[in-house]
Amino acid sequence: MEWGPAGGTAVAAGADVAVVVDVLSFTTTLTVAVERGMAVHPFAWRDERAAQHAAELDAVLAVGRFEQPSAGVAAVSLSPAAMSRVEGVERIVLPSPNGSTISAALAGSGATVVGACLRNRAAVARWLAPRVAAGAVVAVVPAGERWPDGSLRPAVEDLWGAGAVLAELVDLVMTGAPGGVGLSAEAAFARDAFLAVSTTLAGSLADCASGRELAAVGFADDVAVSAGLDVSDVVPVLGEDGAFRDAGVPTQP
């Protein structure tokens, strides 16, 4: 487990699967969009390049939370609450400076890229479990946020999201394979951090720095949507065409 774009690149180089976690809000919005049948193309830049990319793909470009979409275009944005109301859209380009940028950067790493959040952490763990039991190496990449100078700001909600996946994965693999699963010290710390907050998850997410920031500008609903633990069965996997789609989930034992 390592943080952000540089950390993700470092650990994905030796991994079979890279799990990107950006709870507020890229991977939560991604999960909601995939739940609604959309193919989601991550994109690193929110500028004219994103608009051109969307046009080339015949896709809808997601706008920022405060941006107004073009006339006649569905109101698709990085807000997971808004995404849950979108109808009739099949393909979107979803830029963000953190989770989307990391996902796009890891597309050529050789690792299978998966999007995880609190909503789908059990589904992702179930998808990972047989692969880990067979010897796969998994890199978990909490995205974090950015300070105004562009440097990484580790974000506790992403630590919890990474730990939520790891906690469930350890339980599943230890149940299904006597050898268990080996965690790095960083991964074990993330798991323990999630377990420590699991009984107060919704309140803690609302009270963390990113949760308070979103609530202060009118997006408390996004925090509430993001706090829904294990409410989704989708496993967004990045395909060769550069889009996340649901990989399907094996039957729970």
N, C-alpha and C positions, 0 to 999 in steps of 0.2 A: 504494500500500500504506500503510495506516494502522492503528493499534492500537485495539482495544477498541470499546465501544459508540459513544463520541463520534467516534472516527476512522472507524469504519464508516459512520456516518450522513453524515459529511462527504464521504467519497470515493464512496459509493454514489449520491449525489445526481446526479453526472454520469456514471454508469456504466450500461452495458447489462447487465452481469453482476456480481454481488458474490459472491466466493468466501470463505466463512467457514472458518477453520482453528483448531481447538481439539484438539490432538493428545492431551492428557491431561485430559479424555477425551471431551468431547461429540461431536466429529465422528468420532472413532474408533468410539464406541459407536453413533452414528447409522449409520455405514457397515456395521457388523456387523449391526445390526437390519434394514437394507434388504436386505442379502445374504440374510437369512432370510425375506424377503417381507413384512416389516412396513411399514405406513405410520406415520411418526413425526411427531408434532405437537410442535414446540418450544414451551416455555412459560417465561415469565420468572420466575415465582414458585413456590417450593416451600412452599406453605401450603394453607389450605383452598380457595383459588381454583383451585389445580391439581387438587385432588380433584373439585371441582365441574365443572371443564372436562372432565376425563376422563369423568365420569358423563354429561355432556351428549353426548359423542361416542361413548359406549359403548366406551370404550378402557380399557386397563390403565394405571394411573399408575405410572411408574417411581419407585422409592424411592431414597434415598441409599444409599451403600455399606454403612453400618452400621445401616440401618433394616430392620426385619422387615416383610415384606408382610402384608396382611390374610389371615386364614384363607381358604383356598380360592382365593387369587389367585396367579398365576404370579410367581416371584421375578425380576421385571424391575427392573434397577437401572442406574445410570450406569456400572457396571463393564463394560467391553467383554468381559472374560473370562467374566463371568456371562451377558452377553447372548448369547454364542456357544453357550450351552447351553439357551436358551429354545426351547420347542416350542409350537406351537398357538396363538400369539398373532398377531392380524392387525393390531391398531392400538394404539399406545401414545402416551402423553403423557410427554415427556422433559424435565423442567425441569433447568436448570443456570444458575449465576450468570454464566457467561461466554458460551460458544458458543451455547447455546440462547437466552439473552437477546438476543444480537446478531441471531441469525436471526429471532426474532420481531419485533424492532424494524425490521428491514430489509424485512419482508414488504410494507409499504406504500410502499416507496421508489421503485417503478417499475423497479428492477433485478431480474433473475432471480437468485434466491438459490440457491447451490450449496454443499453441504457437502464439504470436502476434508480429507484427512489423509494420512499417509504410505502407508497401505494402498492408497488408490485414487488417488494423485496422477497416475499415468500415464493412467488412465481419464479423470479430470477434464481433464487437458491435451488428450487426444485429442478430447474433447467440445468444448473451448474453441477448439481450433486453427482449424477452418473459420470460426468466428464472428469470431475476431480477424483472420484473413486477409481477411475481408470488411469489416473496419473497426470491429468492436465494441470498446468500451472496457471493460476488466475491472478491477474494484477487488478487491484481495486484502486480507482483514481477519484478521490473526492476533489471536486473542481475548485472550491473556494471562490472568493470574490476578488475584486481589484480595488486597491487604493487609487486615489486620483492620479498618482504618478505612474500607474500601470503595474506596480508590484503586487505580488500575491498577498491577499488577506485570507488566511485560513478561516473557514466558516464552520462554526460548531454544528450547524444543521447537516452539513455534508459529512462531517465526522460521524454523526449519529446515523445518517443514511447508509454510509459504508459499513458501519458496525452492525446495523440491522440486517443487512444481507449476510454478513459474515457469521453473525450469531445463528441465524437460521441454517446456513450452509453447514456449519460445524455440527449442529444437532442432526441434520439429515445424513451427513456422511458418516458420523460416528455410529448412527443407527444402522446404516446399510453396509458398512465396511469396517471390520474390526481394527484396521490400521488407523482409522481416523483421518484427520487432516492436519497438516502442519501449518501454523500461522507464523508469520514474521512478528517481531515485537510490535511493530507499528500496527499491523492488522489486529493483533490481540488487544492492543490499547483501544482501537476503534470499537471492537466488539464489546469490551468492558464499559466503554463510555455509553454505548447504546443501552446496555443492560441497566446501567445506573439510572437512566432517565426514562426507561420504558413505561413506567407506571404514571408518569406525568408528561407524556410526550406532547400532547396538544398544547398544554399550557407552556411547556418549556420552549416549543417551537415559536409560539406567539411572543415569548419574552426574550428570545435571542436577538442579537443586534439586527440581523437581516429581517426577522419577523416584525420587529418594531418599526424598522424603516418602511416596510411595505404598508403596514397599518397606518402609519403617519401620513402617507400620501393616498390613502383611500383604497388600498388593496388587501385589507384584512381577509377577504374571501379567498384570496390566493393562498394565504397561509393555512386557512382551514382546509382547503382542498388538498394541500400538500401534506397535511397531518394525518390523512386517512390511511392507517396502517393495514396492509394486506387486503385492500378493497378491489384490487385489479389482478387479473390473471394474464395480462399480456406480458410478453418478453420481447421488447424491441431489439432487433439485431440488425446491424448495418450490413446491407447487401453489397454485392459487387457494383451495382448501379448507383451507389452512394446514398441509398435511402434506407431508413429504418422501417422495418415491418415486423409484425408479430411472428415469432418463431414457433409458437405453440408451446404448450406446457404438458409434460408427462402426467399421467394420472397419479395423484398423491397416494402414497402407500398407506 
